[in-house]
Amino acid sequence: MISQIRNYLAIKRYQSEVTTSSVEPWERALFNSAIVLSITLFTYTAFANLPNQGQNFPINIGDYHSFYL
């Protein structure tokens, strides 16, 4: 299992290197920073807001109900 994950990540790293081989190092760093920032913000938002949504969903289920079924 761990070896499969390691192989998958190695393939993704290789694909990233091949895709960004024609850009300068500072452009690659900027691109990778934008990706890491996006993943970090998505993870933070998910952990910060999903528990509240899970608690409020049973209360607000009537808002999603259609009376014309």
Sequence and secondary structure as in RCSB ss.txt:
>XXXX:A:sequence
MISQIRNYLAIKRYQSEVTTSSVEPWERALFNSAIVLSITLFTYTAFANLPNQGQNFPINIGDYHSFYL
>XXXX:A:secstr
 HHHHHHHHHHHHHHHHHHTTTS HHHHHHHHHHHHHHHHHHHHHHHHHHHHHHHHTTTSHHHH  S  
